[in-house]
Amino acid sequence: MAYLIAEVGVNHKGELNSALEHLRAAKECGADAVKFQTFRAGELASFKYARDQLNFFSSVQLEFPEFAALFEEAQKLQIDFLSTPFDHDAVDFLDSLPVPAFKIASGDLTNVPLLSHIGQKGRPVYLSTGMSNIGEVSDAVGVLRRVGNKDVTVLHCVSLYPTPPERANLRAIQTLARTFDLPVGYSDHTIGNEACIAAVVLGATVLEKHFTLERSGEGPDIALSATPEELRALRQSIDLVSQQLGDGNKIPQEGEAEMAELARRSLFVNRPMKKGEMLTADVIGVHRPGTGIPAGAFCEVVGRKLAADLAADEMLQWEMLE
């Protein structure tokens, strides 16, 4: 089954109680993990060149002790706690909790110092690839591998909020899988669940879906975030689709043998025939059910002689032939 991450991001608006409510709701909806973003605004955005971003991130920032409280609650509820770190201190703090894996944001795909620091922790990595080309993804994977981290899942992502359907480019999931021979996933920014379901069909083993308790508030991710009802429906849909995909081997499934007896055809004689008479194409009929000599053996039967007298519409069995 696909691993489902409920990405709260900053939809908690910097309030611990809201973050806790999101965490509990994610668990109730069937998510495997709940994810936040761990940053210090002053380390993320420039005071001189990105003042608006700095002000926004300052308004939604949670402190390290608050993340520790979220981690403790996640442990109690038995849901994986994840958070995207945006600086070295955040990486070290999350590692100390400890988180089961690190998520690297698309914006840091080219941040070699941060990639190296995360990779050296030796934990599984989910690498988002929004805004990137295949060469940049290759470079990032190379950085992680050079510091000894090979446990990487590459997430296809389009960094448009929301992503229009015609820009989702879901077939890139298969391109990433072929190129890197690594597990692939999908970090979704579209509205609705359809893209995530399609991603599972295309091979995604990890899904990240933004999550909000209500869509009435403000925030960069609100419009594309799933509500609890929608996240619960996504969980059910991807589990069902995962079952339906099967293992890919083209073999009869359990119960199909009985159906074959009803739906396939056997060979019959279409008139009374005597022992020793030769079966020619014009005297052989092909009818249901499929419990006699199969229709596929038609050419093998033509020219054989009968070992017994047969009535019209008699189903042929191998022991009836000489």
VEXDO-57724 format. One record per residue: residue number from 1; residue in three letters; x, y, z of N, C-alpha, C in turn. Coordinates in pm, whole numbers, plus 50000, padded with zeros to 5 digits. Each point is the difference from the previous one (the first is absolute). Layout:
N
REC pos code    nX    nY    nZ   caX   caY   caZ    cX    cY    cZ
REC NUM  ALA     X     Y     Z     X     Y     Z     X     Y     Z
...
***
This chain:
322
REC pos code    nX    nY    nZ   caX   caY   caZ    cX    cY    cZ
REC   1  MET 50083 49881 50000 49917 50119 50000 50088 50125 50000
REC   2  ALA 49953 50105 49936 50076 50125 49996 50004 50063 50139
REC   3  TYR 50116 50055 50032 50023 50067 50129 49947 50142 49987
REC   4  LEU 49902 50037 50082 49931 50128 49988 50046 50098 50108
REC   5  ILE 50056 50112 49954 50046 50106 50089 49901 50115 49995
REC   6  ALA 49945 50036 50115 49914 50118 50010 50089 50120 50030
REC   7  GLU 50016 50086 49902 50090 50115 50012 49924 50120 50056
REC   8  VAL 50020 50022 50130 49937 50116 50066 50072 50128 49960
REC   9  GLY 50134 49988 49983 50077 50117 49964 49986 50110 50103
REC  10  VAL 49952 50115 49957 49977 50111 50093 49852 50032 50013
REC  11  ASN 49914 49904 49967 49856 50023 50012 49956 50016 50145
REC  12  HIS 50088 49972 50094 49970 50023 50143 50013 50147 50038
REC  13  LYS 50058 50082 49909 50015 50145 50020 50084 50036 50122
REC  14  GLY 50090 49911 50036 50089 50029 50111 49942 49971 50137
REC  15  GLU 49888 49930 50006 49933 49971 50128 50014 49851 50031
REC  16  LEU 50060 49969 50113 50024 49861 50038 49870 49922 50011
REC  17  ASN 49897 50059 50060 49874 49926 50016 49941 49963 49865
REC  18  SER 50011 50090 49904 49951 49969 49866 50083 49888 49937
REC  19  ALA 50132 50005 50020 50087 49895 49947 49962 49864 50059
REC  20  LEU 49971 49999 50131 49959 49875 50064 49867 49949 49945
REC  21  GLU 49907 50091 49976 49872 49961 49943 50018 49941 49861
REC  22  HIS 50087 50061 49920 50028 49947 49867 50061 49860 50010
REC  23  LEU 50093 49983 50092 50066 49870 50018 49898 49892 50034
REC  24  ARG 49913 50029 50095 49900 49901 50042 49903 49968 49887
REC  25  ALA 49961 50103 49926 49908 49977 49888 50066 49917 49891
REC  26  ALA 50128 50024 49974 50071 49921 49899 50001 49853 50037
REC  27  LYS 50021 49971 50127 49996 49862 50046 49861 49940 49979
REC  28  GLU 49897 50074 50036 49863 49950 49986 49963 49973 49855
REC  29  CYS 50060 50076 49911 49970 49985 49857 50079 49888 49934
REC  30  GLY 50091 49938 50073 50071 49886 49946 50136 50030 49940
REC  31  ALA 50053 50121 50021 50133 50031 49949 50105 49917 50073
REC  32  ASP 50105 49963 49929 50111 49928 50062 50094 50094 50074
REC  33  ALA 50007 50124 49954 50090 50099 50060 49935 50137 49993
REC  34  VAL 50038 50085 50094 49960 50140 49997 50128 50082 49992
REC  35  LYS 49999 50103 49918 50124 50074 49976 49980 50150 50020
REC  36  PHE 50104 50060 50058 50004 50143 50023 50125 50058 49933
REC  37  GLN 50032 50124 50030 50119 50065 49947 50073 50068 50116
REC  38  THR 50126 49963 50016 50080 50052 50112 50101 50101 49947
REC  39  PHE 49984 50124 50041 50089 50105 49952 50009 50112 50103
REC  40  ARG 50102 50078 49984 50013 50128 50072 49997 50107 49892
REC  41  ALA 49902 50086 50007 49975 50093 49891 50124 50078 49959
REC  42  GLY 50080 50040 50099 50119 50079 49970 50107 49923 49924
REC  43  GLU 49996 49866 50008 50094 49917 49927 49946 49961 49862
REC  44  LEU 49873 50026 49979 49936 49956 49877 49992 50111 49896
REC  45  ALA 49963 50119 50042 49978 50110 49906 50085 50121 50037
REC  46  SER 50046 50070 49900 50085 50117 50020 49918 50121 50048
REC  47  PHE 50052 50067 50101 49935 50122 50050 50000 50108 49893
REC  48  LYS 50106 50005 49921 50016 50107 49901 49925 49970 49870
REC  49  TYR 50004 49874 49954 49950 49968 49867 49868 49924 50000
REC  50  ALA 49959 49946 50112 49876 49921 50004 49922 50034 50127
REC  51  ARG 49980 50129 50021 49939 50047 50125 49859 49945 50016
REC  52  ASP 49922 49994 49891 49863 49947 50010 50000 49854 50043
REC  53  GLN 50091 49921 49941 50010 49859 50040 50043 49989 50146
REC  54  LEU 50095 50084 50039 50048 49996 50139 49886 50029 50097
REC  55  ASN 49921 50099 49967 49887 50035 50089 49899 49886 50006
REC  56  PHE 49972 49940 49884 49903 49890 49999 50050 49883 50081
REC  57  PHE 50122 49955 49975 50052 49884 50072 50013 50027 50149
REC  58  SER 50030 50123 50037 50005 50035 50143 49863 49983 50065
REC  59  SER 49894 50025 49923 49865 49994 50056 49948 49858 50016
REC  60  VAL 50061 49903 49930 49950 49861 50006 50104 49904 50059
REC  61  GLN 50105 50053 50058 50109 49917 50051 49962 49932 50130
REC  62  LEU 50028 49872 50009 49993 49926 50126 50141 49982 50054
REC  63  GLU 50014 49996 50131 50131 49985 50063 50032 49853 50022
REC  64  PHE 50128 49972 50020 50045 49862 50017 49922 49927 50111
REC  65  PRO 49979 50059 50119 49924 49929 50103 49857 49965 49955
REC  66  GLU 49942 50083 49913 49866 49971 49951 50003 49879 49905
REC  67  PHE 50105 49990 49920 50015 49882 49915 50022 49875 50084
REC  68  ALA 50071 50014 50111 50019 49886 50089 49866 49952 50056
REC  69  ALA 49910 50094 50030 49868 49964 50049 49919 49930 49890
REC  70  LEU 50014 50046 49877 49932 49936 49889 50053 49858 49978
REC  71  PHE 50130 49986 50010 50061 49867 49984 49948 49905 50108
REC  72  GLU 49992 50047 50122 49952 49917 50110 49855 49957 49978
REC  73  GLU 49918 50092 49950 49861 49966 49973 49991 49897 49887
REC  74  ALA 50082 50018 49898 50001 49905 49889 50040 49861 50049
REC  75  GLN 50095 49993 50091 50042 49872 50056 49884 49933 50073
REC  76  LYS 49925 50078 50074 49886 49945 50074 49894 49945 49904
REC  77  LEU 49979 50072 49891 49894 49962 49906 50047 49898 49896
REC  78  GLN 50129 49970 50002 50059 49905 49906 49982 50044 49854
REC  79  ILE 50037 50124 49975 50008 50053 49865 50140 50057 49984
REC  80  ASP 50063 49978 49886 50135 50049 49978 50001 50153 50000
REC  81  PHE 50100 50057 50067 50017 50145 50004 50114 50038 49907
REC  82  LEU 49970 50085 49903 50100 50049 49907 49997 50153 49999
REC  83  SER 50113 50058 49969 50004 50145 49982 50114 50034 49905
REC  84  THR 49974 50095 49912 50103 50043 49906 50092 50100 50069
REC  85  PRO 50130 49971 50013 50092 50097 50061 50053 50097 49894
REC  86  PHE 50017 50125 50041 50049 50101 49907 50136 50057 50038
REC  87  ASP 50060 49949 50106 50135 50043 50037 50066 49889 50081
REC  88  HIS 50128 50012 50023 50078 49894 50066 49952 49974 50142
REC  89  ASP 49968 50106 50074 49954 49979 50138 49868 49924 50001
REC  90  ALA 49913 50028 49904 49873 49927 49991 50025 49853 49970
REC  91  VAL 50097 49972 49912 50036 49861 49970 50047 49929 50126
REC  92  ASP 50090 50064 50074 50054 49939 50122 49891 49976 50103
REC  93  PHE 49912 50097 50015 49892 49986 50097 49907 49884 49962
REC  94  LEU 49957 49996 49874 49909 49893 49957 50067 49863 50012
REC  95  ASP 50127 49995 49971 50074 49874 50014 50003 49953 50144
REC  96  SER 50000 50096 50093 50008 49964 50142 49869 49947 50055
REC  97  LEU 49888 50020 49931 49871 49962 50057 49984 49849 50023
REC  98  PRO 50020 49907 49907 50047 50017 49863 49885 49983 49900
REC  99  VAL 50006 50071 49888 49902 49979 49892 50039 49875 49922
REC 100  PRO 49902 49932 49940 50032 49878 49923 50062 50029 49864
REC 101  ALA 49983 50124 49950 50052 50034 49867 50006 50151 49989
REC 102  PHE 50073 50047 49900 50007 50143 49970 49932 50028 49867
REC 103  LYS 49926 50107 49995 49943 50050 49875 50079 50123 49958
REC 104  ILE 50045 50003 49874 50071 50115 49947 49906 50073 49905
REC 105  ALA 49980 50129 50027 49909 50080 49919 50057 50025 49861
REC 106  SER 49911 50019 49904 50044 50026 49862 50094 50121 49993
REC 107  GLY 49973 50101 50081 50082 50119 49998 50143 49977 50043
REC 108  ASP 50024 49889 50069 50136 49969 50046 50065 49888 49922
REC 109  LEU 49942 49966 49885 50059 49895 49917 50143 50034 49959
REC 110  THR 50031 50128 49985 50135 50043 49960 50082 50053 50117
REC 111  ASN 49950 49985 50122 50068 50049 50119 50099 49892 50047
REC 112  VAL 50118 50000 49938 50097 49893 50025 50038 49987 50147
REC 113  PRO 50028 50110 50073 50035 49982 50142 49890 49933 50080
REC 114  LEU 49873 50038 49976 49890 49938 50074 49981 49855 49959
REC 115  LEU 50008 49971 49870 49991 49862 49954 50105 49912 50066
REC 116  SER 50121 50048 50005 50110 49923 50059 49975 49975 50148
REC 117  HIS 49956 50104 50070 49978 49988 50144 49889 49899 50029
REC 118  ILE 49893 50007 49922 49890 49904 50018 50047 49859 49965
REC 119  GLY 50069 49986 49887 50044 49869 49956 50090 49931 50100
REC 120  GLN 50082 50076 50070 50094 49942 50096 49931 49943 50124
REC 121  LYS 49875 50033 50021 49929 49947 50116 49963 49852 49980
REC 122  GLY 50002 49954 49876 49976 49858 49974 49855 49958 50007
REC 123  ARG 49909 50094 50002 49858 49967 50004 49941 49999 49858
REC 124  PRO 49890 49929 49979 49936 50006 49869 49966 50144 49962
REC 125  VAL 50005 50027 49870 49977 50136 49950 49890 49997 49895
REC 126  TYR 49906 50093 50013 49901 50027 49895 50042 50130 49933
REC 127  LEU 50032 49991 49871 50056 50113 49927 49898 50054 49902
REC 128  SER 49946 50119 50027 49906 50063 49909 50074 50068 49885
REC 129  THR 49939 49999 49883 50071 50041 49879 49929 50110 49921
REC 130  GLY 49915 50079 50066 49935 50109 49930 50100 50102 49946
REC 131  MET 49967 50062 49889 50081 50105 49937 50130 49949 49939
REC 132  SER 50020 49869 49995 50130 49946 49960 49991 49927 49867
REC 133  ASN 50117 49985 49937 50013 49912 49884 50072 49873 50045
REC 134  ILE 50010 49905 49910 50054 49869 50037 50146 50010 50042
REC 135  GLY 50074 50094 49942 50140 50017 50038 50014 50050 50142
REC 136  GLU 49915 50091 50041 50005 50051 50137 49961 49892 50101
REC 137  VAL 49902 49919 49963 49964 49889 50088 50118 49903 50012
REC 138  SER 50066 49973 49889 50117 49911 50002 50110 50056 50090
REC 139  ASP 50021 50130 49993 50103 50062 50085 49965 49984 50148
REC 140  ALA 49873 50022 50034 49959 49989 50140 50014 49857 50051
REC 141  VAL 49955 49903 49918 50016 49860 50039 50148 49967 50016
REC 142  GLY 50082 50055 49912 50144 49978 50009 50060 50053 50128
REC 143  VAL 49955 50117 50045 50049 50055 50127 49967 49906 50114
REC 144  LEU 49876 49951 50004 49959 49909 50107 50079 49870 49996
REC 145  ARG 50023 49950 49880 50075 49875 49988 50146 50018 50041
REC 146  ARG 50057 50113 49969 50142 50022 50033 50024 50005 50150
REC 147  VAL 49900 50038 50077 50017 50001 50145 49949 49869 50061
REC 148  GLY 49972 49902 49914 49968 49866 50048 49854 49968 50016
REC 149  ASN 49911 50090 49955 49857 49975 50018 49940 49950 49868
REC 150  LYS 49959 49875 49999 49940 49940 49882 49851 49971 50018
REC 151  ASP 49948 50032 50118 49859 49974 50030 49918 50124 49963
REC 152  VAL 49983 50020 49870 49936 50120 49948 49876 49963 49920
REC 153  THR 49891 50068 50028 49880 49992 49917 49983 50134 49930
REC 154  VAL 49995 49996 49869 49989 50123 49921 49853 50030 49976
REC 155  LEU 49956 50119 50039 49861 50039 49986 49982 50095 49882
REC 156  HIS 49923 49956 49902 49962 50095 49895 49916 50111 50061
REC 157  CYS 50021 50121 49956 49929 50114 50058 49999 50113 49898
REC 158  VAL 49892 50075 49997 49992 50123 49921 49968 50113 50096
REC 159  SER 50089 50097 50009 49988 50107 50100 49915 50115 49949
REC 160  LEU 49873 49969 49971 49899 50100 49968 49887 49980 50099
REC 161  TYR 49951 50109 50060 49908 49990 50113 49870 50074 49971
REC 162  PRO 49896 49930 49952 49994 49858 49969 50056 49970 49860
REC 163  THR 50025 49873 49975 50049 49955 49870 49882 49973 49907
REC 164  PRO 49992 50067 49886 49892 49969 49905 50013 49856 49950
REC 165  PRO 49891 49936 49967 50007 49860 49953 50097 49979 49886
REC 166  GLU 50002 50094 49906 50086 49982 49883 50147 50022 50030
REC 167  ARG 50033 50040 50123 50140 50019 50038 50050 49892 50096
REC 168  ALA 49914 49906 50037 50040 49899 50100 50109 49907 49949
REC 169  ASN 50001 49968 49870 50109 49924 49937 50030 49869 50075
REC 170  LEU 49897 49924 50027 50016 49882 50085 50087 49892 49938
REC 171  ARG 50013 49998 49868 50086 49897 49939 50146 50019 50040
REC 172  ALA 50035 50115 50054 50137 50019 50049 50032 49903 50114
REC 173  ILE 49898 49948 50066 50022 49898 50104 50073 49880 49940
REC 174  GLN 49955 49956 49884 50065 49886 49934 50139 50036 49951
REC 175  THR 50018 50124 49955 50132 50044 49956 50099 49997 50116
REC 176  LEU 49959 50048 50114 50087 49999 50118 50035 49857 50041
REC 177  ALA 49903 49911 49995 50025 49860 50038 50100 49936 49906
REC 178  ARG 49985 50024 49869 50093 49940 49902 50140 50060 50013
REC 179  THR 50007 50128 50025 50128 50069 50000 50084 49965 50120
REC 180  PHE 49940 49992 50117 50079 49988 50123 49991 49863 50066
REC 181  ASP 49911 49913 49954 49985 49868 50061 49982 50012 50151
REC 182  LEU 49916 50095 50038 49969 50026 50141 49849 49997 50018
REC 183  PRO 49953 49981 50124 49856 50015 50023 49956 50141 49962
REC 184  VAL 49880 50010 49948 49948 50131 49960 49869 50028 50073
REC 185  GLY 49969 50127 50012 49876 50042 50062 49950 50126 49934
REC 186  TYR 49901 50061 50063 49938 50119 49941 49960 50096 50110
REC 187  SER 50050 50123 49991 49960 50107 50090 49901 50087 49924
REC 188  ASP 49876 49999 50044 49890 50053 49919 49964 50143 50038
REC 189  HIS 49981 50083 49897 49951 50136 50020 49876 50028 49915
REC 190  THR 49937 49896 49948 49876 50020 49925 49883 50007 50097
REC 191  ILE 49887 50044 49948 49876 49999 50077 49928 49868 49972
REC 192  GLY 49957 49933 50106 49932 49872 49984 50095 49883 50019
REC 193  ASN 49944 49880 49991 50075 49878 50027 50041 49923 49875
REC 194  GLU 49951 50043 49884 50020 49920 49879 50147 49981 49966
REC 195  ALA 50080 50105 50015 50142 49990 49964 50072 49899 50089
REC 196  CYS 49966 49998 50127 50064 49905 50091 49964 49856 49964
REC 197  ILE 49876 49977 49964 49958 49866 49962 50073 49957 49872
REC 198  ALA 50007 50091 49905 50073 49970 49876 50147 49974 50028
REC 199  ALA 50058 50073 50096 50140 49982 50033 50027 49859 50051
REC 200  VAL 49909 49945 50078 50015 49863 50049 50001 49903 49882
REC 201  VAL 49911 50023 49904 49995 49914 49882 50132 50006 49924
REC 202  LEU 50064 50116 50001 50126 50019 49927 50122 49954 50080
REC 203  GLY 49980 49952 50121 50111 49942 50075 50040 50072 50126
REC 204  ALA 49931 50106 50039 50037 50073 50121 49976 49913 50124
REC 205  THR 50102 49990 50083 49988 49924 50125 49980 50091 50120
REC 206  VAL 50022 50130 49981 49982 50100 50105 49917 50114 49942
REC 207  LEU 49900 50044 50075 49920 50116 49961 50004 50104 50111
REC 208  GLU 50021 50124 49960 49993 50110 50095 49887 50092 49955
REC 209  LYS 49901 50017 50088 49884 50084 49969 49985 50105 50108
REC 210  HIS 49992 50127 49959 49980 50108 50097 49866 49982 50070
REC 211  PHE 49997 50040 50127 49886 49966 50086 49963 50120 50087
REC 212  THR 49870 50028 50007 49950 50107 50085 49870 49957 50066
REC 213  LEU 49975 50051 50118 49875 49968 50068 49882 50071 49934
REC 214  GLU 50026 50117 49945 49895 50073 49930 50063 50088 49893
REC 215  ARG 49925 50024 49894 50055 50074 49888 49960 50147 50002
REC 216  SER 49948 50047 50111 49951 50137 50007 50109 50101 50035
REC 217  GLY 50113 49953 50050 50104 50092 50043 50088 50046 49886
REC 218  GLU 50105 50072 50036 50097 50049 49904 50130 49922 50014
REC 219  GLY 50077 49997 49893 50129 49932 50002 50036 49955 49860
REC 220  PRO 50128 49981 49973 50043 49965 49864 49953 49863 49954
REC 221  ASP 49965 49911 50092 49965 49863 49963 49853 49967 50021
REC 222  ILE 49922 50093 50053 49863 49969 50038 49916 49951 49881
REC 223  ALA 50009 50070 49889 49913 49969 49886 50020 49859 49948
REC 224  LEU 50121 49948 50009 50029 49868 49946 50005 49891 50106
REC 225  SER 49972 50035 50124 50007 49903 50110 49872 49918 50009
REC 226  ALA 50017 49874 50032 49885 49912 50021 49939 50026 50137
REC 227  THR 49869 49996 50008 49931 50004 50127 50002 49859 50060
REC 228  PRO 49962 49986 50127 49995 49864 50057 49916 49902 49919
REC 229  GLU 49884 50046 49953 49916 49912 49918 50071 49957 49874
REC 230  GLU 50071 50093 49936 50070 49969 49876 50121 49912 50024
REC 231  LEU 50071 50022 50110 50116 49915 50031 49955 49858 50031
REC 232  ARG 49891 49988 50072 49947 49865 50030 49960 49929 49870
REC 233  ALA 49940 50073 49910 49961 49940 49871 50123 49962 49919
REC 234  LEU 50106 50081 50008 50124 49968 49929 50061 49872 50055
REC 235  ARG 50002 49986 50131 50054 49878 50060 49927 49877 49948
REC 236  GLN 49869 50008 49998 49920 49887 49954 50025 49972 49851
REC 237  SER 50010 50105 49921 50018 49982 49856 50135 49939 49966
REC 238  ILE 50107 50051 50063 50132 49948 49965 50020 49858 50051
REC 239  ASP 49936 49966 50111 50007 49861 50047 49930 49907 49902
REC 240  LEU 49884 50044 49952 49925 49919 49904 50078 49986 49870
REC 241  VAL 50054 50110 49950 50076 49995 49874 50124 49913 50016
REC 242  SER 50066 50008 50114 50119 49918 50022 49965 49852 49994
REC 243  GLN 49885 49964 50056 49956 49861 49992 49971 49961 49856
REC 244  GLN 49936 50090 49928 49961 49971 49863 50119 49985 49906
REC 245  LEU 50111 50064 50031 50116 49993 49912 50063 49861 49996
REC 246  GLY 49994 49927 50110 50054 49865 50002 50151 49996 49983
REC 247  ASP 50051 49881 49961 50145 49984 49988 50049 50008 49857
REC 248  GLY 49910 50017 49906 50040 50017 49861 50016 49871 49921
REC 249  ASN 49997 49885 50066 50011 49873 49927 49867 49966 49935
REC 250  LYS 50005 49969 49871 49878 49966 49928 49972 49852 50015
REC 251  ILE 49927 49966 50104 49959 49863 50026 49853 50003 50042
REC 252  PRO 49927 49887 49984 49862 49997 50046 49993 50028 50150
REC 253  GLN 49906 50080 50039 49982 50033 50140 49911 49897 50068
REC 254  GLU 50005 49999 50132 49919 49906 50076 49853 50015 49962
REC 255  GLY 49937 49890 49966 49860 50002 49961 49978 50001 49850
REC 256  GLU 50105 50034 49923 49982 50007 49855 49990 49861 49935
REC 257  ALA 50054 49898 50065 49990 49866 49942 49855 49957 49990
REC 258  GLU 49922 50031 50104 49858 49968 49997 49928 50079 49891
REC 259  MET 50040 50128 49983 49938 50080 49896 50037 49948 49861
REC 260  ALA 50122 49949 49986 50043 49947 49871 49915 49881 49958
REC 261  GLU 49960 49919 50097 49915 49886 49967 49867 50045 49941
REC 262  LEU 49952 50116 50045 49872 50051 49950 50015 50077 49869
REC 263  ALA 50105 50082 49992 50010 50098 49891 50079 49951 49880
REC 264  ARG 50094 49906 50021 50075 49949 49886 49921 49890 49929
REC 265  ARG 50051 49959 49884 49926 49905 49917 50075 49868 49983
REC 266  SER 49921 49898 49972 50052 49866 49974 49960 49957 49860
REC 267  LEU 50058 49887 49957 49967 49944 49869 49887 49898 50014
REC 268  PHE 49907 50004 49905 49884 49912 49999 49987 49936 49861
REC 269  VAL 49928 49890 49992 49960 49949 49869 49860 50053 49972
REC 270  ASN 49978 50047 49880 49871 50063 49971 49901 49907 49929
REC 271  ARG 50034 49869 49995 49906 49899 49946 50039 49866 50061
REC 272  PRO 49911 49901 49994 50038 49867 50050 50117 49945 49920
REC 273  MET 50094 49930 50072 50117 49946 49933 50029 49861 50055
REC 274  LYS 50063 49917 49915 50029 49862 50035 50146 49984 50041
REC 275  LYS 50023 49897 50079 50136 49963 50038 50084 49978 49874
REC 276  GLY 50122 50056 49999 50090 49985 49888 49985 50108 49895
REC 277  GLU 49892 50081 50010 49979 50106 49903 50099 50114 50026
REC 278  MET 50046 50061 49892 50099 50108 50011 49931 50133 50027
REC 279  LEU 50060 50077 50090 49950 50134 50030 50054 50099 49899
REC 280  THR 49909 50062 49925 50039 50104 49904 49952 50135 50051
REC 281  ALA 50053 50104 49944 49969 50135 50049 49852 50029 49997
REC 282  ASP 49929 49947 49902 49859 50033 49984 49910 49930 50101
REC 283  VAL 50050 49898 50070 49915 49930 50098 50032 50041 50144
REC 284  ILE 50095 50089 50015 50040 50042 50135 49940 50137 50031
REC 285  GLY 49924 50007 50109 49946 50127 50047 50079 50053 50119
REC 286  VAL 49988 50128 50026 50072 50064 50111 49897 50071 50088
REC 287  HIS 49978 49947 50120 49895 50054 50088 50049 50006 50145
REC 288  ARG 49926 50074 50079 50019 49997 50146 49931 49876 50055
REC 289  PRO 50044 49949 50117 50106 50050 50089 50139 49951 49960
REC 290  GLY 50099 50042 50079 50137 49966 49967 50054 49883 50078
REC 291  THR 49919 49897 50018 50041 49885 50081 50040 49878 49917
REC 292  GLY 50000 50014 49867 50043 49891 49914 50134 50031 49936
REC 293  ILE 50024 49940 49882 50122 50035 49927 49992 50148 49964
REC 294  PRO 50098 50080 50038 49989 50145 49978 49998 50036 49851
REC 295  ALA 49935 50112 49972 49989 50047 49862 50137 50024 49938
REC 296  GLY 50098 50032 50082 50135 50023 49949 50065 49878 49940
REC 297  ALA 49944 49881 50028 50056 49876 49946 49930 49957 49871
REC 298  PHE 49926 50091 49937 49921 49967 49880 50086 49932 49892
REC 299  CYS 50114 50061 49969 50084 49945 49892 50057 49864 50038
REC 300  GLU 50021 49976 50126 50055 49873 50046 49896 49889 49992
REC 301  VAL 49873 50037 50010 49894 49901 49999 49958 49963 49857
REC 302  VAL 50003 50097 49909 49963 49972 49860 50089 49889 49944
REC 303  GLY 49937 49898 49945 50073 49887 49944 50010 49881 50093
REC 304  ARG 49961 50017 50126 50001 49887 50095 49874 49917 49981
REC 305  LYS 50008 49872 50039 49885 49911 49991 49938 49980 50138
REC 306  LEU 49868 49972 49996 49928 49981 50125 50021 49860 50056
REC 307  ALA 50007 49993 50134 50016 49870 50067 49866 49944 50046
REC 308  ALA 49890 50074 49974 49867 49955 50044 49894 50072 49918
REC 309  ASP 49879 49943 49999 49888 50067 49935 49964 50125 50083
REC 310  LEU 49961 50108 49931 49962 50124 50069 49870 50053 49943
REC 311  ALA 49917 50053 50089 49876 50064 49958 50028 50143 49955
REC 312  ALA 49905 50061 49935 50015 50140 49960 50017 50088 50124
REC 313  ASP 50079 50104 49987 50026 50098 50107 50070 49938 50120
REC 314  GLU 50079 49895 49974 50077 49939 50108 50131 50077 50016
REC 315  MET 50031 50031 50125 50126 50070 50029 50116 49902 49990
REC 316  LEU 50103 50036 49926 50115 49912 49981 50092 50003 50121
REC 317  GLN 50047 49877 50037 50103 49986 50102 50115 49920 49934
REC 318  TRP 50118 50015 50051 50116 49935 49935 49986 49849 49993
REC 319  GLU 49936 49940 50101 49987 49855 49999 49901 49950 49894
REC 320  MET 49926 50091 49939 49908 49961 49893 50070 49986 49865
REC 321  LEU 50129 50038 49996 50075 49995 49874 50099 49885 50000
REC 322  GLU 50019 49943 49878 50103 49895 49988 50137 50064 50000
***
